[in-house]
Amino acid sequence: MPSREARDADEQKALADIEEYGCHILYVLEEDEHPPFAYSVGIEHNFGVPELVVIGLKPELSQTIINEYCRRVRSGERFGVGERASGFLGGGFDCQFGAVHPDHYPEHFGWDIWFYDGPDFRIVQLIFPTTSGVWPWDAEADEWFRKRQPLLDSPP
């Protein structure tokens, strides 16, 4: 594990979760025009694959998705950018893994920066369609859906 010293109870819990469960999950509440998001800390350290971020979903669903990702990479599955996968969302919906540009790290992934002692980690975004199968990049995607799930593959 990176040589992290826990300075408070929150950091102690994060380190304990990473050791016991493979990752710690943070949920960041919606603020102004920024949608809520959840992300993992410790997955790359434990399993050699990128961390995961999910944007625009409720806390319980976001945590379930990240735990499922952690469980699946622990068992040896690997997911590449641009790849679609099933089993993360109910209802038989596929999701797709997207790149995250490092310029988003300081604003979004402070706990990963703390854990890895800098921006030396990878993270991918789990992208999901609407219930009618529209992806955020589709022409028919409405403005609300695009704002609710911004894609982090290019600089802010």
C-alpha positions as CSV (number, residue, x, y, z in Angstrom):
1,M,0.0,0.0,0.0
2,P,1.3,3.5,-0.7
3,S,2.9,4.8,2.5
4,R,-0.1,6.6,3.8
5,E,-0.4,7.8,7.3
6,A,-4.0,8.3,8.4
7,R,-4.4,11.7,10.0
8,D,-8.0,11.3,11.1
9,A,-10.9,8.8,11.5
10,D,-12.0,9.3,7.8
11,E,-8.5,8.5,6.5
12,Q,-8.3,5.5,8.9
13,K,-11.6,4.2,7.6
14,A,-10.5,4.7,3.9
15,L,-7.3,2.7,4.5
16,A,-9.2,-0.1,6.4
17,D,-11.8,-0.3,3.6
18,I,-9.0,-0.6,0.9
19,E,-7.3,-3.3,2.9
20,E,-10.5,-5.3,3.8
21,Y,-12.7,-4.8,0.7
22,G,-10.3,-3.8,-2.0
23,C,-11.4,-0.2,-2.2
24,H,-13.0,2.8,-0.5
25,I,-15.9,4.6,-2.2
26,L,-16.6,8.3,-1.9
27,Y,-19.9,9.9,-2.9
28,V,-19.8,13.6,-3.7
29,L,-23.1,15.4,-3.4
30,E,-24.7,17.5,-6.2
31,E,-23.6,21.1,-6.0
32,D,-25.0,23.9,-8.1
33,E,-24.7,22.7,-11.7
34,H,-22.4,19.8,-10.9
35,P,-24.1,16.4,-10.7
36,P,-23.3,14.0,-7.9
37,F,-20.7,11.4,-8.4
38,A,-19.0,8.4,-6.7
39,Y,-15.5,7.1,-7.2
40,S,-13.2,4.4,-5.9
41,V,-9.9,4.6,-4.1
42,G,-7.5,1.6,-3.9
43,I,-8.6,-0.5,-6.8
44,E,-5.6,0.2,-8.9
45,H,-3.3,-0.4,-5.9
46,N,-4.9,-3.7,-5.1
47,F,-5.7,-5.1,-8.6
48,G,-3.6,-3.1,-11.1
49,V,-6.6,-1.8,-13.0
50,P,-8.0,1.8,-13.1
51,E,-10.2,3.3,-10.4
52,L,-13.8,3.9,-11.4
53,V,-16.1,7.0,-11.4
54,V,-19.8,7.0,-11.8
55,I,-21.6,10.3,-12.4
56,G,-25.2,11.3,-11.9
57,L,-26.7,8.4,-10.0
58,K,-28.0,8.0,-6.5
59,P,-25.5,7.0,-3.8
60,E,-26.8,3.4,-3.3
61,L,-26.7,2.6,-7.0
62,S,-23.3,4.2,-7.5
63,Q,-21.8,2.2,-4.6
64,T,-23.4,-1.0,-5.9
65,I,-21.8,-0.4,-9.4
66,I,-18.3,0.4,-7.9
67,N,-18.5,-2.7,-5.6
68,E,-19.5,-4.9,-8.6
69,Y,-16.5,-3.5,-10.6
70,C,-14.2,-4.2,-7.6
71,R,-15.6,-7.7,-7.3
72,R,-15.2,-8.4,-11.0
73,V,-11.6,-7.1,-11.3
74,R,-10.7,-8.9,-8.1
75,S,-11.8,-12.1,-9.9
76,G,-9.6,-11.3,-12.9
77,E,-12.0,-9.5,-15.3
78,R,-10.6,-6.5,-17.2
79,F,-12.5,-3.6,-18.8
80,G,-11.0,-1.3,-21.5
81,V,-11.9,2.2,-22.5
82,G,-14.6,2.0,-25.2
83,E,-15.6,-1.5,-24.1
84,R,-19.2,-2.2,-23.3
85,A,-20.1,-4.5,-20.4
86,S,-23.3,-5.9,-18.8
87,G,-24.2,-6.7,-15.3
88,F,-23.5,-3.3,-13.7
89,L,-27.0,-1.8,-14.2
90,G,-30.3,-3.6,-13.8
91,G,-32.7,-4.1,-16.6
92,G,-30.2,-5.7,-18.9
93,F,-28.6,-2.4,-19.9
94,D,-25.0,-2.3,-21.0
95,C,-22.7,0.4,-19.9
96,Q,-19.5,1.6,-21.5
97,F,-16.1,2.5,-20.0
98,G,-14.8,5.9,-20.9
99,A,-11.4,7.6,-20.5
100,V,-10.9,10.3,-17.8
101,H,-8.6,13.2,-18.7
102,P,-6.0,13.8,-16.0
103,D,-6.9,17.5,-15.9
104,H,-10.1,16.4,-14.1
105,Y,-8.1,14.8,-11.3
106,P,-7.6,17.8,-9.0
107,E,-11.3,18.8,-9.0
108,H,-12.8,15.4,-8.8
109,F,-10.5,12.8,-7.2
110,G,-8.8,14.3,-4.2
111,W,-8.8,11.1,-2.1
112,D,-7.1,9.3,-5.0
113,I,-4.5,12.0,-5.1
114,W,-4.0,11.7,-1.3
115,F,-3.8,7.9,-1.4
116,Y,-1.4,7.7,-4.4
117,D,0.5,10.8,-3.2
118,G,-0.2,12.7,-6.4
119,P,-1.9,12.2,-9.8
120,D,-0.1,8.9,-10.6
121,F,-3.2,6.7,-11.0
122,R,-5.6,5.8,-13.7
123,I,-9.4,6.2,-13.5
124,V,-12.2,5.2,-16.0
125,Q,-15.8,6.5,-16.2
126,L,-18.7,4.1,-16.2
127,I,-21.1,5.6,-18.8
128,F,-24.7,4.5,-18.9
129,P,-27.6,5.1,-21.4
130,T,-31.0,6.4,-20.6
131,T,-33.7,3.8,-20.0
132,S,-34.6,4.1,-23.7
133,G,-31.0,3.3,-24.7
134,V,-29.8,6.8,-25.6
135,W,-26.1,7.4,-24.8
136,P,-24.9,10.9,-23.7
137,W,-23.1,11.4,-27.1
138,D,-26.1,10.5,-29.2
139,A,-27.8,13.3,-31.1
140,E,-31.1,12.5,-29.4
141,A,-29.7,12.8,-25.9
142,D,-31.3,15.8,-24.2
143,E,-29.5,18.6,-22.4
144,W,-30.5,17.4,-18.9
145,F,-29.0,13.9,-19.5
146,R,-25.8,15.4,-20.9
147,K,-25.4,17.7,-17.9
148,R,-26.3,14.9,-15.5
149,Q,-23.6,12.7,-16.9
150,P,-20.8,14.8,-18.3
151,L,-18.0,12.9,-20.1
152,L,-14.6,13.4,-18.6
153,D,-12.5,12.3,-21.5
154,S,-11.4,15.7,-22.5
155,P,-9.9,18.6,-20.5
156,P,-12.4,20.8,-18.5
